[in-house]
Amino acid sequence: MLIFDEAANFLEIQVRALLGWLRSTDPNQKCQALLTFNPPTTAEGRWIVDFFAPWLDKKFPNPAVGGEIRYAASVDGKDVWVDDGREFVLAGGVPVYEFERGAFKPEEVVKPLARTFIPSRVTDNPYLMGTGYVNTLQSLPEPLRSQMLNGDFSAGIEDDPWQVVPTAWAEAAMARWKPLDKLPKMDSLGVDVARGGKDETVLARRHGMWFDRPLVYPGSRTPDGPATAGLVMAALRNRAPIHIDVIGVGSAPFDFLTEARQQVIGVNVAEKSTARDKSGRLGFRNLRSQLWWRMREALDPANNTGIALPPDSRLLADLCAPTWKLSGAEIYVASREEIVAKIGRSPDYASAYCLALLDTPKIDSLRAAGGNRKVMEYNPYA
């Protein structure tokens, strides 16, 4: 048995990596993992809600009761909840339960694992009930009191005071989101290309200030420029400008999209920014800091932009991950590498949505207005 105490204080990648060593050479030995934890108090601990989504996520479509056994399988590095523990193989991304075992490699056969969640409060612990610990928990300030005394996973999570996007702002934008029967014209498509490993290629589509659900593809689906460019072309509507991060692997799909005569803007987030924040007083260390700050300004309730983001736990966690600092009169937002060190993964979702927020005039509109060739071909982010 492998036991994690205060599991919500671990990074998700740490827990999953250690679970990979949960094994025995004895085929009759039952291997189990036990995770004990309180509701997370930081954004980095939000993964625990997804890990036990049927019990903890209020928006889960098929909620489970405490102690109920559910089954989860890992597909492309993500948990997929299935009906039972039967083995299956994937055909076009769909589980197939009736298959010839000899026709598949052992690693292609997916075995779901049982998972459950048993809620508990301090009142269930006879050792602590006689010590006055309940009174100690009652004296905690909110939201800690609700989290620790009542086991309330919906209670607020404390933000870092230097967090770029306050959690409440992102949650408010997601609460405003509703599916639209008829989409307005697409204004921008943001593309963050997988950099290998477990990174994912994420496409974010913006219609006005309404953002569609993310289109997410594992890195194995986007091994080269043509593959990524094909997915981008399939998602594109209304000849919207494509904003793609061209650092590293993003340069290949940029070249293919350019050859396909699409309006594609290569964004090098390491470049120097000449923009100012909304107050006009502060500059930015680089373009990456500018893009993240523009997202912050769009989400700020005081600016009343009406921005609507799709409810997505991964997007929420990504948006709330980076912190910022002031260096002289420049805003510096934590680098991708710093965020990876903090949360154990790349913020692919948020990066794509920051790119989609860029507002570049459509080239068709410029032509209709009689724009000259130099103006139409100018790339402000190169």
C-alpha positions in Angstrom: 0.0 0.0 0.0 1.2 3.5 -0.9 -0.1 6.3 1.4 -0.1 10.0 0.7 -0.8 12.2 3.7 -2.2 15.7 2.9 -2.3 14.7 -0.8 -3.6 18.1 -1.9 -0.3 19.6 -0.9 1.5 17.5 -3.5 1.7 18.4 -7.1 -0.4 16.1 -9.3 2.6 15.0 -11.3 4.3 13.9 -8.1 1.4 11.7 -7.0 0.9 10.2 -10.5 4.6 9.5 -10.8 4.7 7.7 -7.5 1.5 5.7 -8.3 3.5 4.4 -11.3 5.6 2.5 -8.9 2.7 0.8 -7.1 3.2 -2.8 -8.1 4.2 -6.3 -6.9 5.8 -9.3 -8.4 3.1 -11.5 -6.8 0.1 -11.6 -9.1 -2.1 -12.4 -6.1 -1.0 -9.3 -4.2 -3.6 -6.5 -4.2 -2.0 -3.1 -4.6 -3.8 0.0 -3.2 -3.1 3.7 -2.8 -4.6 5.8 0.0 -4.8 9.6 -0.3 -5.8 11.5 2.8 -6.4 15.2 2.4 -8.3 18.3 3.4 -9.9 20.6 0.8 -7.2 22.4 -1.1 -6.3 25.9 0.0 -4.2 26.8 -3.0 -4.7 26.8 -6.8 -2.0 24.1 -7.1 -4.1 21.7 -5.1 -7.2 22.0 -7.4 -6.2 18.8 -9.2 -7.5 16.7 -6.3 -11.1 17.8 -7.2 -10.6 16.5 -10.7 -9.0 13.3 -9.4 -12.1 12.6 -7.4 -14.5 14.4 -9.7 -17.6 12.1 -9.3 -17.6 13.0 -5.6 -16.2 16.5 -5.4 -17.0 18.3 -8.6 -20.5 19.7 -8.3 -20.7 19.9 -12.1 -19.8 16.3 -12.8 -22.7 14.9 -14.9 -23.0 11.6 -13.0 -22.2 12.3 -9.3 -21.3 9.5 -6.9 -22.1 9.1 -3.2 -19.4 8.6 -0.6 -17.9 5.1 -0.7 -19.3 4.3 -4.1 -16.9 2.4 -6.4 -16.2 4.1 -9.7 -13.7 3.2 -12.5 -11.2 5.4 -14.1 -8.9 4.7 -17.1 -5.9 6.7 -18.3 -6.3 7.7 -21.9 -3.7 10.0 -23.4 -2.6 11.0 -20.0 -6.1 11.9 -18.8 -8.6 10.2 -16.5 -11.6 8.9 -18.4 -14.5 7.6 -16.2 -16.0 4.4 -17.5 -18.9 2.2 -16.4 -17.0 -0.7 -15.0 -13.6 -2.4 -14.8 -13.7 -4.3 -18.1 -10.6 -4.0 -20.3 -10.9 -2.2 -23.6 -8.9 -1.0 -26.6 -9.3 2.3 -28.4 -10.7 2.6 -31.9 -10.8 6.1 -33.2 -10.6 7.3 -29.6 -13.7 5.2 -28.6 -13.5 2.3 -26.1 -14.1 -1.1 -27.7 -14.8 -3.9 -25.2 -15.1 -6.8 -27.6 -11.7 -7.4 -29.3 -9.2 -10.1 -30.2 -6.5 -9.8 -27.5 -3.9 -11.3 -29.8 -4.4 -8.5 -32.3 -3.2 -5.9 -29.8 0.0 -5.2 -27.9 -0.3 -5.6 -24.1 0.3 -1.8 -23.7 -2.7 -1.1 -26.1 -5.1 -2.9 -23.7 -6.5 -0.4 -21.2 -7.4 -1.7 -17.7 -9.6 0.7 -15.7 -8.8 0.9 -12.0 -11.2 1.2 -9.1 -11.4 4.5 -7.2 -13.6 5.8 -4.4 -13.8 8.7 -2.0 -14.9 8.4 1.6 -15.8 11.8 3.2 -14.9 12.4 6.8 -15.1 15.2 9.3 -13.4 15.8 12.7 -16.6 14.6 14.4 -15.9 11.2 12.9 -12.6 11.0 14.9 -13.1 9.9 18.5 -9.5 10.7 19.3 -9.8 14.3 18.4 -13.3 14.9 19.6 -12.2 14.9 23.3 -9.4 17.3 22.8 -11.2 20.6 22.0 -10.0 20.5 18.4 -13.5 21.3 17.2 -13.3 24.6 19.0 -9.9 25.3 17.4 -11.4 24.7 13.9 -14.4 26.9 14.7 -12.1 29.8 15.5 -10.4 29.7 12.0 -11.3 32.5 9.6 -13.3 31.8 6.4 -12.8 30.0 4.1 -10.5 27.8 6.3 -13.3 27.2 8.8 -15.7 25.7 6.2 -12.8 23.8 4.6 -11.4 22.2 7.7 -14.4 22.0 9.9 -17.1 21.0 7.4 -14.9 19.5 4.7 -16.3 21.9 2.2 -14.5 21.6 -1.1 -16.5 24.4 -2.7 -15.2 27.0 -0.2 -12.8 29.6 -1.5 -9.2 28.8 -2.3 -6.7 31.4 -1.1 -5.0 33.3 -3.9 -1.3 34.3 -4.0 -1.3 38.1 -3.5 0.8 38.4 -6.7 -1.4 36.1 -8.8 -1.9 37.5 -12.3 -5.5 36.4 -12.6 -7.5 36.3 -9.4 -9.5 33.1 -9.1 -12.8 34.9 -8.6 -12.4 36.9 -11.8 -11.8 33.7 -13.9 -14.7 31.9 -12.2 -17.0 34.9 -12.9 -16.1 34.8 -16.6 -16.8 31.0 -16.7 -20.2 31.6 -14.8 -21.2 34.0 -17.6 -20.5 31.4 -20.3 -23.5 29.8 -22.0 -23.6 27.7 -25.3 -24.7 29.8 -28.2 -27.3 28.6 -30.7 -25.8 30.8 -33.4 -22.1 31.8 -33.2 -21.0 35.3 -34.1 -18.2 35.5 -36.6 -14.9 34.2 -35.4 -12.5 37.0 -34.6 -9.4 35.2 -33.5 -7.9 31.7 -33.2 -5.1 31.1 -30.6 -2.8 28.2 -31.1 -0.4 26.8 -28.5 1.6 24.0 -30.0 2.7 20.9 -28.0 6.4 21.0 -27.1 6.7 17.3 -26.6 6.3 15.0 -23.6 2.8 15.3 -22.1 2.2 18.7 -23.5 -0.9 19.2 -25.6 -1.7 21.3 -28.6 -4.6 23.6 -27.7 -6.8 25.7 -30.0 -8.8 28.6 -28.5 -11.6 30.2 -30.6 -12.9 33.7 -29.9 -16.1 35.2 -31.2 -16.3 38.7 -29.9 -15.6 38.3 -26.2 -17.2 34.9 -26.1 -14.6 32.0 -26.2 -15.6 28.6 -27.4 -14.5 25.4 -25.6 -10.9 24.4 -26.2 -9.9 22.0 -28.9 -7.2 19.8 -27.3 -4.9 17.3 -29.1 -2.2 15.2 -27.5 1.3 15.9 -28.8 1.3 12.6 -30.7 -1.5 14.0 -32.9 0.6 17.1 -33.8 4.1 15.6 -34.6 4.9 18.1 -37.4 3.9 21.3 -39.1 1.4 19.8 -41.6 -0.5 17.9 -38.9 -0.9 21.0 -36.7 -1.8 23.2 -39.6 -4.5 20.8 -40.7 -6.2 20.9 -37.3 -6.0 24.7 -37.3 -7.5 24.9 -40.8 -10.4 22.6 -39.7 -11.2 24.8 -36.7 -10.9 28.1 -38.6 -14.0 30.1 -39.5 -14.7 33.4 -41.2 -11.1 33.9 -42.2 -10.2 34.8 -38.6 -6.6 35.8 -37.9 -4.6 32.9 -36.4 -2.3 33.8 -33.6 0.4 31.1 -33.0 3.3 30.9 -30.6 6.3 30.5 -32.9 8.9 29.8 -30.3 10.4 26.3 -31.0 7.9 23.9 -32.6 5.3 26.6 -33.4 7.4 27.8 -36.4 6.7 24.8 -38.6 2.9 25.1 -38.6 3.3 28.9 -39.0 5.2 28.2 -42.2 2.6 25.8 -43.6 -0.3 28.1 -42.7 1.5 31.0 -44.4 2.0 28.9 -47.5 -1.7 28.1 -47.4 -2.4 31.9 -47.6 -4.0 32.2 -44.2 -3.8 35.3 -42.1 -1.4 33.9 -39.6 0.5 36.0 -37.1 3.5 34.5 -35.5 3.8 35.6 -31.9 7.3 35.4 -30.2 6.5 35.9 -26.6 10.1 36.4 -25.7 10.3 39.6 -27.8 10.4 43.1 -26.2 7.0 44.7 -25.6 6.5 48.4 -26.3 2.9 48.5 -25.0 1.7 50.0 -21.7 -0.9 48.7 -19.2 -4.4 50.2 -19.0 -3.2 53.0 -16.7 -0.5 54.0 -19.2 2.1 54.1 -16.5 3.6 50.6 -16.6 5.4 48.7 -19.4 6.1 45.0 -19.8 9.3 43.0 -19.6 8.3 41.0 -22.7 5.4 40.2 -25.0 4.5 37.2 -22.8 4.0 39.5 -19.8 1.9 41.8 -22.0 -0.4 39.0 -23.2 -1.1 37.7 -19.7 -1.7 41.2 -18.4 -4.2 41.8 -21.2 -6.1 38.7 -20.1 -6.0 40.1 -16.5 -7.4 43.4 -17.7 -10.1 41.7 -19.8 -11.2 39.6 -16.7 -11.1 42.5 -14.3 -14.8 43.2 -13.4 -14.1 46.9 -13.2 -13.5 47.0 -16.9 -16.9 45.4 -17.7 -15.7 43.6 -20.9 -18.3 40.9 -20.7 -15.7 38.2 -21.4 -17.1 34.7 -21.2 -14.8 31.7 -20.8 -15.9 28.1 -21.1 -16.1 26.3 -17.7 -13.0 24.1 -17.7 -11.1 23.1 -14.6 -7.8 22.8 -16.5 -8.2 26.3 -18.0 -9.1 27.7 -14.6 -6.0 26.2 -13.0 -3.8 27.4 -15.9 -5.1 31.0 -15.7 -4.6 31.1 -11.9 -1.0 29.6 -12.0 1.3 32.5 -12.9 2.4 35.3 -10.6 3.9 38.6 -11.4 6.3 41.2 -10.0 7.2 44.8 -10.7 10.7 45.4 -11.9 11.2 49.2 -12.0 8.4 50.4 -14.2 7.9 47.0 -16.0 5.5 44.2 -15.3 7.1 40.7 -15.4 4.9 37.6 -15.5 6.4 34.2 -14.5 7.9 32.3 -17.4 6.6 29.0 -18.8 9.5 27.2 -17.1 8.7 28.8 -13.7 5.0 27.8 -14.0 6.0 24.2 -15.0 8.2 24.1 -11.8 5.3 25.3 -9.8 2.4 23.2 -11.0 4.2 20.3 -12.8 2.9 20.9 -16.3 2.8 23.5 -19.0 -0.1 26.1 -19.0 -1.1 25.1 -22.6 -4.8 26.0 -22.1 -4.2 29.5 -20.8 -1.5 30.2 -23.3 -3.9 29.5 -26.2 -6.6 31.7 -24.7 -4.2 34.6 -24.2 -3.2 34.3 -27.8 -6.9 34.2 -28.9 -7.5 37.4 -27.0 -5.2 39.3 -29.4 -7.1 41.7 -31.6 -5.8 41.8 -35.1 -7.9 43.3 -37.9 -9.0 40.8 -40.5 -7.0 41.3 -43.7 -10.3 41.2 -45.7 -11.5 44.2 -43.7 -8.2 46.0 -44.4 -8.6 45.3 -48.1 -12.1 46.6 -48.2 -11.0 49.8 -46.5 -8.3 50.2 -49.1 -5.3 49.3 -46.9 -1.9 49.3 -48.6 0.2 46.2 -49.0 2.8 47.1 -46.4 0.2 47.8 -43.8 -1.6 44.5 -44.5 1.6 42.4 -44.3 3.0 44.1 -41.2 3.3 41.7 -38.2 3.2 43.6 -34.9 4.2 40.6 -32.9 7.3 39.4 -35.0 
